[in-house]
Amino acid sequence: MADLIIKNVHKSFGDVEVLKGIDISVPSGSFVSLLGASGCGKSTLLRCIAGLETVSGGGIAVGGEDVTALAPEKRDLSMMFQSYALFPHMSVLENVRFPLRMRGERYGNAKKQRELARQALEQVRMGQYAERMPRQLSGGQQQRVALARAIVGQPRVLLLDEPLSNLDARLREEMQVELIELQRALGLTTVFVTHDQDEAMSMSDQVVLMRDGVVEQSGAPEELYRSPSSAYAADFLGAANLLDVTVSAASGSPVATLAGGESVPVRSDKTGAATMVLRQERVRIGAAEAEDDARVPAQVISRVFRGSEVQYLVDFHGQTLRVVAGGDSELRAGERAELSWSSRDALVL
Ligand SMILES: Nc1ncnc2c1ncn2[C@@H]1O[C@H](COP(=O)(O)OP(=O)(O)OP(=O)(O)O)[C@@H](O)[C@H]1O
């Protein structure tokens, strides 16, 4: 069953249409990311779901109930922002209890509410910090408290707007893992906004790639990565090289003709002008592995050593391609090199 259904949602600010008919269905207990470049409308959509913005058209249902016209506090959901500010003058426990106090009766008396707040703190492993003040906590700990505050009312749907983007890289990775563990353990239906494709891919059951107010493509991370429906999707989900090619099947099996006139085998049932997508990690620089691998000449533009891998930019007939090689690769700028790849790794759009 879907816990959250977004149907043909439109949103305009004045004359500017920011959401242009969004349809998304979020299954119960799943983790869905809204991914897209800055300004594509992710936060606006999340705010519409939360009821912080009114939609200009379309509808939103939570747990089977149409909430389009309901005030935020009447929707069975909770939202956590990038700036998750805790109240500085309240203890950790009172911070977490706060939303229960606001919603009153439904969560019982003060004692019951504190019990629920303690439970939520246990769930984010912050039980022993209940009596501290926010300023006595590290950034990561404050983040966990904010998360406890978001889940304490057991919302039907949890909305997270770039909650990890203020954290340094290491803490961010830790919190990604913790968030997913918590989400799974509690079966929380979650919508997560991010502009970071790695974060979206590693955390989500479903990624909704947005572009300029519409859904460009949505699906499981593997599906989007392996079968992007457009050059935009291919490039957004993991550095892709996009080459203009002409596909023909004159000799039986399809071949693509590249910029320099080279012909390489491809798997494609289309012919004519097309875009070939080559993931940077699928292109080898140096010897080909198999007889029927594609091979083309190129020249190294730059080399960046990253420990376990080397990132090259190479020139291929005036086009710059990105290639990742193993950490022991020793090519230098200006050197000529052969690129190769397997035909099954060359996607034709
Ligand atoms: N209250 C508002 N009034 C007018 N325009 C707005 C308002 N809120 C957002 N916009 C515009 O709507 C567009 C989408 O903004 P939104 O914040 O949803 O994008 P986003 O995808 O979340 O981007 P980011 O990752 O930068 O936060 C932007 O062009 C923005 O300027």
The ligand as an SDF file (V2000), in Angstrom:
LIG
                    3D

 31 33  0  0  0  0  0  0  0  0999 V2000
    8.3420   31.3860   -1.7540 N   0  0  0  0  0  0  0  0  0  0  0  0
    8.8260   31.4540   -3.0050 C   0  0  0  0  0  0  0  0  0  0  0  0
    8.5190   32.4820   -3.8120 N   0  0  0  0  0  0  0  0  0  0  0  0
    8.9830   32.5380   -5.0790 C   0  0  0  0  0  0  0  0  0  0  0  0
    9.7610   31.5930   -5.6470 N   0  0  0  0  0  0  0  0  0  0  0  0
   10.0950   30.5320   -4.8990 C   0  0  0  0  0  0  0  0  0  0  0  0
    9.6570   30.3980   -3.5400 C   0  0  0  0  0  0  0  0  0  0  0  0
   10.1490   29.2390   -3.0530 N   0  0  0  0  0  0  0  0  0  0  0  0
   10.8740   28.6880   -4.0480 C   0  0  0  0  0  0  0  0  0  0  0  0
   10.8410   29.4460   -5.1630 N   0  0  0  0  0  0  0  0  0  0  0  0
   11.5040   29.1410   -6.4410 C   0  0  0  0  0  0  0  0  0  0  0  0
   11.1120   27.8550   -6.8410 O   0  0  0  0  0  0  0  0  0  0  0  0
   12.1900   27.1780   -7.4740 C   0  0  0  0  0  0  0  0  0  0  0  0
   12.4180   25.8400   -6.8160 C   0  0  0  0  0  0  0  0  0  0  0  0
   12.9100   26.0490   -5.5050 O   0  0  0  0  0  0  0  0  0  0  0  0
   13.1870   24.8500   -4.5140 P   0  0  0  0  0  0  0  0  0  0  0  0
   13.7120   25.4140   -3.2410 O   0  0  0  0  0  0  0  0  0  0  0  0
   12.0090   23.9700   -4.4380 O   0  0  0  0  0  0  0  0  0  0  0  0
   14.3390   24.0810   -5.2830 O   0  0  0  0  0  0  0  0  0  0  0  0
   15.2510   22.9070   -4.7940 P   0  0  0  0  0  0  0  0  0  0  0  0
   15.2300   21.9030   -5.8740 O   0  0  0  0  0  0  0  0  0  0  0  0
   14.8650   22.4570   -3.4460 O   0  0  0  0  0  0  0  0  0  0  0  0
   16.6590   23.6010   -4.7630 O   0  0  0  0  0  0  0  0  0  0  0  0
   17.8150   23.5960   -3.6500 P   0  0  0  0  0  0  0  0  0  0  0  0
   18.4820   22.2520   -3.7590 O   0  0  0  0  0  0  0  0  0  0  0  0
   18.6940   24.7200   -4.0910 O   0  0  0  0  0  0  0  0  0  0  0  0
   17.1530   23.8350   -2.3370 O   0  0  0  0  0  0  0  0  0  0  0  0
   13.3730   28.1200   -7.4060 C   0  0  0  0  0  0  0  0  0  0  0  0
   13.5090   28.7410   -8.6520 O   0  0  0  0  0  0  0  0  0  0  0  0
   12.9930   29.0940   -6.3280 C   0  0  0  0  0  0  0  0  0  0  0  0
   13.5740   30.3430   -6.5550 O   0  0  0  0  0  0  0  0  0  0  0  0
  1  2  1  0
  2  3  1  0
  2  7  2  0
  3  4  2  0
  4  5  1  0
  5  6  2  0
  6  7  1  0
  6 10  1  0
  7  8  1  0
  8  9  2  0
  9 10  1  0
 10 11  1  0
 11 12  1  0
 11 30  1  0
 12 13  1  0
 13 14  1  0
 13 28  1  0
 14 15  1  0
 15 16  1  0
 16 17  2  0
 16 18  1  0
 16 19  1  0
 19 20  1  0
 20 21  2  0
 20 22  1  0
 20 23  1  0
 23 24  1  0
 24 25  2  0
 24 26  1  0
 24 27  1  0
 28 29  1  0
 28 30  1  0
 30 31  1  0
M  END
$$$$
